[in-house]
Amino acid sequence: MSIDKFMLDRNKAMLLIIDIQERLAVVMDRKDQVVKNTQHLIELAKLQNLPTVVTEQYPKGLGKTIPEIQSSLRLYLPIEKVSFSCCGEAPFNEHIKRLDRKQIIVTGMETHVCVLQTCLGLIKDGYDVHLVADAVCSRTKANWRSGVELIRDAGGVLTNTETVLFQLLGVAGTPEFKAISNRIK
């Protein structure tokens, strides 16, 4: 196994935010942590011009992306889906293919359903998936844990928000570092 898959590179990475939607979020007990950590990742993505993709599972039924995430984004253009796996939707696959980024940083809801199925599809398609464990959630801790473990066992990189932030920053003392450091204090 190559160590390269564990090392994020701002020129190869993108952020994927899966289904952080109104009706899903209200039943998640770790919603606040997931939203805060996703906002940190969005801020770094904006500072480093990383592409950010947002998906919404059946928004007619589950609502739109929550306002806290929408307002953090530079551009809110969600990809709507009915397939649990984002990879089951042609517009998603076409979009990420055009972005030409092989490292996908994943946040979202629910870890054991849409996040899991998407990560498995992305891994199968040859992407390096970095699952941000403290920026994904399920209704129960057991479901979260099984989703995380399955993704890791399938070859995904299990990581956390601060690891992703500091891997992509690379060095201290830059304006980007100061901005992110102030956010996470």
Contact map, one row per residue, 1 for C-alpha under 8 A:
11100000000000000000000000000000000000000000000000000000000000000000000000000000000000000000000000000000000000000000000000000000000000000000000000000000000000000000000000000000000000000
11111000000000000000000000000000000000000000000000000000000000000000000000000000000000000000000000000000000000000000000000000000000000000000000000000000000000000000000000000000000000000
11111110000000000000000000000000000000000000000000000000000000000000000000000000000000000000000000000000000000000000000000000000000000000000000000000000000000000000000000000000000000000
01111110000000000000000000000000000000000000000000000000000000000000000000000000000000000000000000000000000000000000000000000000000000000000000000000000000000000000000000000000000000000
01111111000000000000000000000000000000000000000000000000000000000000000000000000000000000000000000000010000000000000000000000001000000000000000000000000000010000000000000000000000000000
00111111000000000000000000000000000000000000000000000000000000000000000000000000000000000000000000000000000000000000000000000000000000000000000000000000000010000000000000000000000000000
00111111100000000000000000000000000000000000000000000000000000000000000000000000000000000000000000000000000000000000000000000000000000000000000000000000000000000000001000000000000000000
00001111110110000000000000000000000000000000000000000000000000000000000000000000000000000000000000000010000000000000000000000000000000000000000000000000000000000001001100000000000000000
00000011111110000000000000000000000000000000000000000000000000000000000000000000000000000000000000000010000000000000000000000000000000000000000000000000000000000000001100000000000000000
00000001111111000000000000000000000000000000000101000000000000000000000000000000000000000000000000000000000000000000000000000000000000000000000000000000000000000000000100000000000000000
00000000111110000000000000000000000000000000000001000000000000000000000000000000000000000000000000001000000000000000000000000000000000000000000000000000000000000000000000000000000000000
00000001111111000000000000000000000000000000000000000000000000000000000000000000000000000000000000011110000000000000000000000000000000000000000000000000000000000000000000000000000000000
00000001111111100000000000000000000000000000000001100000000000000000000000000000000000000000000000001111100000000000000000000000000000000000000000000000000000000000000000000000000000000
00000000010111110000000000000000000000000000100001111000000000000000000000000000000000000000000000001011100000000000000000000000000000000000000000000000000000000000000000000000000000000
00000000000011111000000000000000000000001100100001111000000000000000000000000000000000000000000000000001111000000000000000000000000000000000000000000000000000000000000000000000000000000
00000000000001111100000000000000000000000000000000011110000000000000000000000000000000000000000000000001111000000000000000000000000000000000000000000000000000000000000000000000000000000
00000000000000111111000000000000000001000000000000011110000000000000000000000000000000000000000000000000011100000000000000000000000000000000000000000000000000000000000000000000000000000
00000000000000011111000000000000000000000000000000000111000000000000000000000000000000000000000000000000011110000110000000000000000000000000000000000000000000000000000000000000000000000
00000000000000001111100100000000000000000000000000000111100000001000000000000000000000000000000000000000000111000100000000000000000000000000000000000000000000000000000000000000000000000
00000000000000001111110110000000000000000000000000000001000000001100100000000000000000000000000000000000000110000000000000000000000000000000000000000000000000000000000000000000000000000
00000000000000000011111110000000000000000000000000000001001001111100000000000000000000000000000000000000000000000000000000000000000000000000000000000000000000000000000000000000000000000
00000000000000000001111111000000000000000000000000000000000001111100000000000000000000000000000000000000000000000000000000000000000000000000000000000000000000000000000000000000000000000
00000000000000000000111111100000000000000000000000000000000001100000000000000000000000000000000000000000000000000000000000000000000000000000000000000000000000000000000000000000000000000
00000000000000000011111111110000000000000000000000000000000001000000000000000000000000000000000000000000000010000000000000000000000000000000000000000000000000000000000000000000000000000
00000000000000000001111111110010000000000000000000000000000000000100000000000000000000000000000000000000000010000000000000000000000000000000000000000000000000000000000000000000000000000
00000000000000000000011111111010000000000000000000000000000000000000000000000000000000000000000000000000000000000000000000000000000000000000000000000000000000000000000000000000000000000
00000000000000000000001111111000000000000000000000000000000000000000000000000000000000000000000000000000000000000000000000000000000000000010000000000000000000000000000000000000000000000
00000000000000000000000111111110000000000000000000000000000000000000000000000000000000000000000000000000000000000000000000000000000000001110000000000000000000000000000000000000000000000
00000000000000000000000001111111000000000000000000000000000000000000000000000000000000000000000000000000000000000000000000000000000000000010000000000000000000000000000000000000000000000
00000000000000000000000000011111110000000000000000000000000000000000000000000000000000000000000000000000000000000000000000000000000000001000000000000000000000000000000000000000000000000
00000000000000000000000011011111111000000000000000000000000000000000000000000000000000000000000000000000000000000000000000000000000000001000000000000000000000000000000000000000000000000
00000000000000000000000000001111111100000000000000000000000000000000000000000000000000000000000000000000000000000000000000000000000000000000000000000000000000000000000000000000000000000
00000000000000000000000000000111111110000000000000000000000000000000000000000000000000000000000000000000000000000000000000000000000001100000000000000000000000000000000000000000000000000
00000000000000000000000000000111111111000000000000000000000000000000000000000000000000000000000000000000001100000000000000000000000001111000000000000000000000000000000000000000000000000
00000000000000000000000000000011111111100000000000000000000000000001100000000000000000000000000000000000000000000000000000000000000000100000000000000000000000000000000000000000000000000
00000000000000000000000000000001111111110000000000000000000000000000000000000000000000000000000000000000000000000000000000000000000000000000000000000000000000000000000000000000000000000
00000000000000000000000000000000111111111000000000000000000000000000000000000000000000000000000000000000000000000000000000000000000001100000000000000000000000001000000000000000000000000
00000000000000001000000000000000011111111100000000000000000000000000100000000000000000000000000000000000001000000000000000000000000000100000000000000000000000001000000000000000000000000
00000000000000000000000000000000001111111110000000000000000000000000100100000000000000000000000000000000000000000000000000000000000000000000000000000000000000000000000000000000000000000
00000000000000000000000000000000000111111111000000000000000000000000000000000000000000000000000000000000000000000000000000000000000000000000000000000000000000001000000000000000000100110
00000000000000100000000000000000000011111111100000000000000000000000000000000000000000000000000000000000000000000000000000000000000000000000000000000000000000001000100000000000000000000
00000000000000100000000000000000000001111111110000010000000000000000000110000000000000000000000000000000000000000000000000000000000000000000000000000000000000000000000000000000000000000
00000000000000000000000000000000000000111111111000000000000000000000000100000000000000000000000000000000000000000000000000000000000000000000000000000000000000000000000000000000000100000
00000000000000000000000000000000000000011111111100000000000000000000000000000000000000000000000000000000000000000000000000000000000000000000000000000000000000000000100000000001000100000
00000000000001100000000000000000000000001111111111110000000000000000000000000000000000000000000000000000000000000000000000000000000000000000000000000000000000000000000000000000000000000
00000000000000000000000000000000000000000111111111000000000000000000000001000000000000000000000000000000000000000000000000000000000000000000000000000000000000000000000000000000000000000
00000000000000000000000000000000000000000011111111000000000000000000000000000000000000000000000000000000000000000000000000000000000000000000000000000000000000000000000000000001000000000
00000000010000000000000000000000000000000001111111000000000000000000000000000000000000000000000000000000000000000000000000000000000000000000000000000000000000000000000000000000000000000
00000000000000000000000000000000000000000000111111100000000000000000000000000000000000000000000000000000000000000000000000000000000000000000000000000000000000000000000000000000000000000
00000000011011100000000000000000000000000000111111110000000000000000000000000000000000000000000000000000000000000000000000000000000000000000000000000000000000000000000000000000000000000
00000000000011100000000000000000000000000000100011111000000000000000000000000000000000000000000000100000000000000000000000000000000000000000000000000000000000000000000000000000000000000
00000000000001111000000000000000000000000100100001111100000000000000000000000000000000000000000000000000000000000000000000000000000000000000000000000000000000000000000000000000000000000
00000000000001111000000000000000000000000000000000111110000000000000000000001110000000000000000000000000000000000000000000000000000000000000000000000000000000000000000000000000000000000
00000000000000011110000000000000000000000000000000011111000000000000000000011110000000000000000000000000000000000000000000000000000000000000000000000000000000000000000000000000000000000
00000000000000011110000000000000000000000000000000001111100000000000000000000111100001000000000000000000000000000000000000000000000000000000000000000000000000000000000000000000000000000
00000000000000000111100000000000000000000000000000000111111000011000000000000111100000000000000000000000000000000000000000000000000000000000000000000000000000000000000000000000000000000
00000000000000000010000000000000000000000000000000000011111001000000000000000001111100000000000000000000000000000000000000000000000000000000000000000000000000000000000000000000000000000
00000000000000000000000000000000000000000000000000000001111111100000000000000001110000000000000000000000000000000000000000000000000000000000000000000000000000000000000000000000000000000
00000000000000000000100000000000000000000000000000000001111111110000000000000001000000000000000000000000000000000000000000000000000000000000000000000000000000000000000000000000000000000
00000000000000000000000000000000000000000000000000000000011111110000000000000000000000000000000000000000000000000000000000000000000000000000000000000000000000000000000000000000000000000
00000000000000000000000000000000000000000000000000000000011111100000000000000000000000000000000000000000000000000000000000000000000000000000000000000000000000000000000000000000000000000
00000000000000000000111100000000000000000000000000000000111111110000000000000000000000000000000000000000000000000000000000000000000000000000000000000000000000000000000000000000000000000
00000000000000000000111000000000000000000000000000000000011111111000000000000000000000000000000000000000000000000000000000000000000000000000000000000000000000000000000000000000000000000
00000000000000000000110000000000000000000000000000000001001101111100000000000000000000000000000000000000000000000000000000000000000000000000000000000000000000000000000000000000000000000
00000000000000000011110000000000000000000000000000000001000000111110110000000000000000000000000000000000000000000000000000000000000000000000000000000000000000000000000000000000000000000
00000000000000000001110010000000000000000000000000000000000000011111110000000000000000000000000000000000000000000000000000000000000000000000000000000000000000000000000000000000000000000
00000000000000000000000000000000000000000000000000000000000000001111111000000000000000000000000000000000000000000000000000000000000000000000000000000000000000000000000000000000000000000
00000000000000000000000000000000001000000000000000000000000000000111111100000000000000000000000000000000000000000000000000000000000000000000000000000000000000000000000000000000000000000
00000000000000000001000000000000001001100000000000000000000000001111111110000000000000000000000000000000000000000000000000000000000000000000000000000000000000000000000000000000000000000
00000000000000000000000000000000000000000000000000000000000000001111111110010000000000000000000000000000000000000000000000000000000000000000000000000000000000000000000000000000000000000
00000000000000000000000000000000000000000000000000000000000000000011111111000000000000000000000000000000000000000000000000000000000000000000000000000000000000000000000000000000000000000
00000000000000000000000000000000000000100110000000000000000000000001111111000000000000000000000000000000000000000000000000000000000000000000000000000000000000000000000000000000000000000
00000000000000000000000000000000000000000100000000000000000000000000111111110000000000000000000000000000000000000000000000000000000000000000000000000000000000000000000000000000000000000
00000000000000000000000000000000000000000000010000000000000000000000001111110000000000000000000000000000000000000000000000000000000000000000000000000000000000000000000000000000000000000
00000000000000000000000000000000000000000000000000000000000000000000000011111000000000000000000000000000000000000000000000000000000000000000000000000000000000000000000000000000000000000
00000000000000000000000000000000000000000000000000000100000000000000010011111100000000000000000000000000000000000000000000000000000000000000000000000000000000000000000000000000000000000
00000000000000000000000000000000000000000000000000001100000000000000000000111110000000000000000000000000000000000000000000000000000000000000000000000000000000000000000000000000000000000
00000000000000000000000000000000000000000000000000001111000000000000000000011111000000000000000000000000000000000000000000000000000000000000000000000000000000000000000000000000000000000
00000000000000000000000000000000000000000000000000001111000000000000000000001111100000000011000000000000000000000000000000000000000000000000000000000000000000000000000000000000000000000
00000000000000000000000000000000000000000000000000000011111000000000000000000111110000000000000000000000000000000000000000000000000000000000000000000000000000000000000000000000000000000
00000000000000000000000000000000000000000000000000000011110000000000000000000011111101001000000000000000000000000000000000000000000000000000000000000000000000000000000000000000000000000
00000000000000000000000000000000000000000000000000000000110000000000000000000001111100001000000000000000000000000000000000000000000000000000000000000000000000000000000000000000000000000
00000000000000000000000000000000000000000000000000000000100000000000000000000000111111011000000000000000000000000000000000000000000000000000000000000000000000000000000000000000000000000
00000000000000000000000000000000000000000000000000000000100000000000000000000000111111010000000000000000000000001100110000000000000000000000000000000000000000000000000000000000000000000
00000000000000000000000000000000000000000000000000000000000000000000000000000000001111111000000000000000000000000111110010000000000000000000000000000000000000000000000000000000000000000
00000000000000000000000000000000000000000000000000000010000000000000000000000000101111111001100000000000000000000100110000000000000000000000000000000000000000000000000000000000000000000
00000000000000000000000000000000000000000000000000000000000000000000000000000000000011111101100000000000000000000000010011000000000000000000000000000000000000000000000000000000000000000
00000000000000000000000000000000000000000000000000000000000000000000000000000000001111111100100000000000000000000000000000000000000000000000000000000000000000000000000000000000000000000
00000000000000000000000000000000000000000000000000000000000000000000000000000000111011111111100000000000000000000000000000000000000000000000000000000000000000000000000000000000000000000
00000000000000000000000000000000000000000000000000000000000000000000000000000000000000111111110000000000000000000000000000000000000000000000000000000000000000000000000000000000000000000
00000000000000000000000000000000000000000000000000000000000000000000000000000010000000001111111000000000000000000000000000000000000000000000000000000000000000000000000000000000000000000
00000000000000000000000000000000000000000000000000000000000000000000000000000010000001101111111100000000000000000000000000000000000000000000000000000000000000000000000000000000000000000
00000000000000000000000000000000000000000000000000000000000000000000000000000000000001111111111110000000000000000000000000000000000000000000000000000000000000000000000000000000000000000
00000000000000000000000000000000000000000000000000000000000000000000000000000000000000000111111111000000000000000000000000000000000000000000000000000000000000000000000000000000000000000
00000000000000000000000000000000000000000000000000000000000000000000000000000000000000000011111111100000000000000000000000000000000000000000000000000000000000000000000000000000000000000
00000000000000000000000000000000000000000000000000000000000000000000000000000000000000000001111111111000000000000000000000000000000000000000000000000000000000000000000000000000000000000
00000000000000000000000000000000000000000000000000000000000000000000000000000000000000000000111111111000000000000000000000000000000000000000000000000000000000000000000000000000000000000
00000000000000000000000000000000000000000000000000000000000000000000000000000000000000000000011111110000000000000000000000000000000000000000000000000000000000000000000000000000000000000
00000000000000000000000000000000000000000000000000100000000000000000000000000000000000000000001111111000000000000000000000000000000000000000000000000000000000000000000000000000000000000
00000000000100000000000000000000000000000000000000000000000000000000000000000000000000000000000111111100000000000000000000000000000000000000000000000000000000000000000000000000000000000
00000000001111000000000000000000000000000000000000000000000000000000000000000000000000000000000110111111000000000000000000000000000000000000000000000000000000000000000000000000000000000
00000000000110000000000000000000000000000000000000000000000000000000000000000000000000000000000000011111000000000000000000000111000000000000000000000000000000000000000000000000000000000
00001001100111000000000000000000000000000000000000000000000000000000000000000000000000000000000000001111100000000000000000000011110000000000000000000000000000000000000000000000000000000
00000000000011110000000000000000000000000000000000000000000000000000000000000000000000000000000000001111110000000000000000000011110000000000000000000000000000000000000000000000000000000
00000000000011110000000000000000000000000000000000000000000000000000000000000000000000000000000000000011111000000000000000000000111100000000000000000000000000000000000000000000000000000
00000000000000111100000000000000000000000000000000000000000000000000000000000000000000000000000000000001111100000010001000000000111100000000000000000000000000000000000000000000000000000
00000000000000111100000000000000010001000000000000000000000000000000000000000000000000000000000000000000111110000010000000000000001110110000000000000000000000000000000000000000000000000
00000000000000001111000000000000010000000000000000000000000000000000000000000000000000000000000000000000011111100010000000000000000000111000000000000000000000000000000000000000000000000
00000000000000000111000110000000000000000000000000000000000000000000000000000000000000000000000000000000001111101110000000000000000000011100000000000000000000000000000000000000000000000
00000000000000000010000000000000000000000000000000000000000000000000000000000000000000000000000000000000000111111111000000000000000000011110000100000000000000000000000000000000000000000
00000000000000000000000000000000000000000000000000000000000000000000000000000000000000000000000000000000000111111111000000000000000000011100001100110000000000000000000000000000000000000
00000000000000000000000000000000000000000000000000000000000000000000000000000000000000000000000000000000000001111111100000000000000000000100001101110000000000000000000000000000000000000
00000000000000000000000000000000000000000000000000000000000000000000000000000000000100000000000000000000000011111111100000000000000000000000000000100000000000000000000000000000000000000
00000000000000000110000000000000000000000000000000000000000000000000000000000000000111000000000000000000000011111111110000000000000000000000000000000000000000000000000000000000000000000
00000000000000000100000000000000000000000000000000000000000000000000000000000000000010000000000000000000011111111111111000000000000000010000000000100000000000000000000000000000000000000
00000000000000000000000000000000000000000000000000000000000000000000000000000000000010000000000000000000000001111111111100000000000000000000000000110110000000000000000000000000000000000
00000000000000000000000000000000000000000000000000000000000000000000000000000000000111000000000000000000000000011111111110000000000000000000000000000000000000000000000000000000000000000
00000000000000000000000000000000000000000000000000000000000000000000000000000000000111100000000000000000000000000111111111000000000000000000000000000000000000000000000000000000000000000
00000000000000000000000000000000000000000000000000000000000000000000000000000000000000000000000000000000010000000011111111100000100000000000000000000010000100000000000000000000000000000
00000000000000000000000000000000000000000000000000000000000000000000000000000000000000000000000000000000000000000001111111110000000000000000000000000010010000000000000000000000000000000
00000000000000000000000000000000000000000000000000000000000000000000000000000000000010100000000000000000000000000000111111111000000000000000000000000000000000000000000000000000000000000
00000000000000000000000000000000000000000000000000000000000000000000000000000000000000100000000000000000000000000000011111111111100000000000000000000000000000000000000000000000000000000
00000000000000000000000000000000000000000000000000000000000000000000000000000000000000000000000000000000000000000000001111111111100000000000000000000000011100000000000000000000000000000
00000000000000000000000000000000000000000000000000000000000000000000000000000000000000000000000000000000000000000000000111111110000000000000000000000000000000000000000000000000000000000
00000000000000000000000000000000000000000000000000000000000000000000000000000000000000000000000000000000000000000000000011111110000000000000000000000000000000000000000000000000000000000
00000000000000000000000000000000000000000000000000000000000000000000000000000000000000000000000000000100000000000000000001111111000000000000000000000000000000000000000000000000000000000
00000000000000000000000000000000000000000000000000000000000000000000000000000000000000000000000000000111000000000000000001111111100000000000000000000000000000000000000000000000000000000
00001000000000000000000000000000000000000000000000000000000000000000000000000000000000000000000000000111000000000000000001100111110000000000000000000000000110000000000000000000000000000
00000000000000000000000000000000000000000000000000000000000000000000000000000000000000000000000000000011110000000000001001100011111000000000000000000000001110000000000000000000000000000
00000000000000000000000000000000000000000000000000000000000000000000000000000000000000000000000000000011110000000000000000000001111100000000000000000000000111100000000000000000000000000
00000000000000000000000000000000000000000000000000000000000000000000000000000000000000000000000000000000111000000000000000000000111110000000000000010010000111110000000000000000000000000
00000000000000000000000000000000000000000000000000000000000000000000000000000000000000000000000000000000111000000000000000000000011111110000000000000000000001111001000000000000000000000
00000000000000000000000000000000000000000000000000000000000000000000000000000000000000000000000000000000001000000000000000000000001111111000000000010000000001111000000000000000000000000
00000000000000000000000000000000110010000000000000000000000000000000000000000000000000000000000000000000000000000000000000000000000111111000000000000000000000011000000000000000000000000
00000000000000000000000000000000111011000000000000000000000000000000000000000000000000000000000000000000001100000000000000000000000111111000000000000000000000011000000000000000000000000
00000000000000000000000000000000010000000000000000000000000000000000000000000000000000000000000000000000001111100010000000000000000111111100000100000000000000000000000000000000000000000
00000000000000000000000000010110010000000000000000000000000000000000000000000000000000000000000000000000000111100000000000000000000011111110100100000000000000000000000000000000000000000
00000000000000000000000000010000000000000000000000000000000000000000000000000000000000000000000000000000000011110000000000000000000000011111101100000000000000000000000000000000000000000
00000000000000000000000000111000000000000000000000000000000000000000000000000000000000000000000000000000000001000000000000000000000000001111101100000000000000000000000000000000000000000
00000000000000000000000000000000000000000000000000000000000000000000000000000000000000000000000000000000000000000000000000000000000000000111111100000000000000000000000000000000000000000
00000000000000000000000000000000000000000000000000000000000000000000000000000000000000000000000000000000000000000000000000000000000000001111111110000000000000000000000000000000000000000
00000000000000000000000000000000000000000000000000000000000000000000000000000000000000000000000000000000000000000000000000000000000000000001111111000000000000000000000000000000000000000
00000000000000000000000000000000000000000000000000000000000000000000000000000000000000000000000000000000000000110000000000000000000000000111111111100000000000000000000000000000000000000
00000000000000000000000000000000000000000000000000000000000000000000000000000000000000000000000000000000000001110000000000000000000000011111111111110000000000000000000000000000000000000
00000000000000000000000000000000000000000000000000000000000000000000000000000000000000000000000000000000000000000000000000000000000000000000111111111000000000000000000000000000000000000
00000000000000000000000000000000000000000000000000000000000000000000000000000000000000000000000000000000000000010000000000000000000000000000011111111100000000000000000000000000000000000
00000000000000000000000000000000000000000000000000000000000000000000000000000000000000000000000000000000000000111011000000000000000000000000001111111110000000000000000000000000000000000
00000000000000000000000000000000000000000000000000000000000000000000000000000000000000000000000000000000000000110001000000000000001010000000000111111111000001000000000000000000000000000
00000000000000000000000000000000000000000000000000000000000000000000000000000000000000000000000000000000000000000000000000000000000000000000000011111111100000000000000000000000000000000
00000000000000000000000000000000000000000000000000000000000000000000000000000000000000000000000000000000000000000001000000000000000000000000000001111111110000000000000000000000000000000
00000000000000000000000000000000000000000000000000000000000000000000000000000000000000000000000000000000000000000001001100000000001000000000000000111111111111000000000000000000000000000
00000000000000000000000000000000000000000000000000000000000000000000000000000000000000000000000000000000000000000000000000000000000000000000000000011111111111000000000000000000000000000
00000000000000000000000000000000000000000000000000000000000000000000000000000000000000000000000000000000000000000000000000000000000000000000000000001111111100000000000000000000000000000
00000000000000000000000000000000000000000000000000000000000000000000000000000000000000000000000000000000000000000000000100100000000000000000000000000111111100000000000000000000000000000
00000000000000000000000000000000000000000000000000000000000000000000000000000000000000000000000000000000000000000000000000100000100000000000000000000011111110000000000000000000000000000
00000000000000000000000000000000000000000000000000000000000000000000000000000000000000000000000000000000000000000000001000100001111000000000000000000011111111000000000000000000000000000
00001100000000000000000000000000000000000000000000000000000000000000000000000000000000000000000000000000000000000000000000000001111000000000000000000011001111100000000000000000000000000
00000000000000000000000000000000000000000000000000000000000000000000000000000000000000000000000000000000000000000000000000000000011110000000000000010011000111110000000000000000000000000
00000000000000000000000000000000000000000000000000000000000000000000000000000000000000000000000000000000000000000000000000000000011110000000000000000000000011111011000000000000000000000
00000000000000000000000000000000000000000000000000000000000000000000000000000000000000000000000000000000000000000000000000000000001111100000000000000000000001111111000000000000000000000
00000000000000000000000000000000000011011000000000000000000000000000000000000000000000000000000000000000000000000000000000000000000111100000000000000000000000111111100000000000000000000
00000000000000000000000000000000000000000000000000000000000000000000000000000000000000000000000000000000000000000000000000000000000000000000000000000000000000011111110000000000000000000
00000000000000000000000000000000000000000000000000000000000000000000000000000000000000000000000000000000000000000000000000000000000000000000000000000000000000111111111000000000000000000
00000001000000000000000000000000000000000000000000000000000000000000000000000000000000000000000000000000000000000000000000000000000100000000000000000000000000111111111100000000000000000
00000000000000000000000000000000000000001001000000000000000000000000000000000000000000000000000000000000000000000000000000000000000000000000000000000000000000001111111110000000000100000
00000000000000000000000000000000000000000000000000000000000000000000000000000000000000000000000000000000000000000000000000000000000000000000000000000000000000000111111111100000000000000
00000011100000000000000000000000000000000000000000000000000000000000000000000000000000000000000000000000000000000000000000000000000000000000000000000000000000000011111111000000000000000
00000001110000000000000000000000000000000000000000000000000000000000000000000000000000000000000000000000000000000000000000000000000000000000000000000000000000000001111111000000000000000
00000000000000000000000000000000000000000000000000000000000000000000000000000000000000000000000000000000000000000000000000000000000000000000000000000000000000000000111111110001100000000
00000000000000000000000000000000000000000000000000000000000000000000000000000000000000000000000000000000000000000000000000000000000000000000000000000000000000000000011111110000000000000
00000000000000000000000000000000000000000000000000000000000000000000000000000000000000000000000000000000000000000000000000000000000000000000000000000000000000000000010011111100100000000
00000000000000000000000000000000000000000000000000000000000000000000000000000000000000000000000000000000000000000000000000000000000000000000000000000000000000000000000011111100110000000
00000000000000000000000000000000000000000000000000000000000000000000000000000000000000000000000000000000000000000000000000000000000000000000000000000000000000000000000000111110110000000
00000000000000000000000000000000000000000000000000000000000000000000000000000000000000000000000000000000000000000000000000000000000000000000000000000000000000000000000000111111110000000
00000000000000000000000000000000000000000000000000000000000000000000000000000000000000000000000000000000000000000000000000000000000000000000000000000000000000000000000000001111111000000
00000000000000000000000000000000000000000001001000000000000000000000000000000000000000000000000000000000000000000000000000000000000000000000000000000000000000000000000010000111111100000
00000000000000000000000000000000000000000000000000000000000000000000000000000000000000000000000000000000000000000000000000000000000000000000000000000000000000000000000010111111111110000
00000000000000000000000000000000000000000000000000000000000000000000000000000000000000000000000000000000000000000000000000000000000000000000000000000000000000000000000000011111111111000
00000000000000000000000000000000000000000000000000000000000000000000000000000000000000000000000000000000000000000000000000000000000000000000000000000000000000000000000000000011111111100
00000000000000000000000000000000000000010011000000000000000000000000000000000000000000000000000000000000000000000000000000000000000000000000000000000000000000000000100000000001111111110
00000000000000000000000000000000000000000000000000000000000000000000000000000000000000000000000000000000000000000000000000000000000000000000000000000000000000000000000000000000111111111
00000000000000000000000000000000000000000000000000000000000000000000000000000000000000000000000000000000000000000000000000000000000000000000000000000000000000000000000000000000011111111
00000000000000000000000000000000000000010000000000000000000000000000000000000000000000000000000000000000000000000000000000000000000000000000000000000000000000000000000000000000001111111
00000000000000000000000000000000000000010000000000000000000000000000000000000000000000000000000000000000000000000000000000000000000000000000000000000000000000000000000000000000000111111
00000000000000000000000000000000000000000000000000000000000000000000000000000000000000000000000000000000000000000000000000000000000000000000000000000000000000000000000000000000000011111
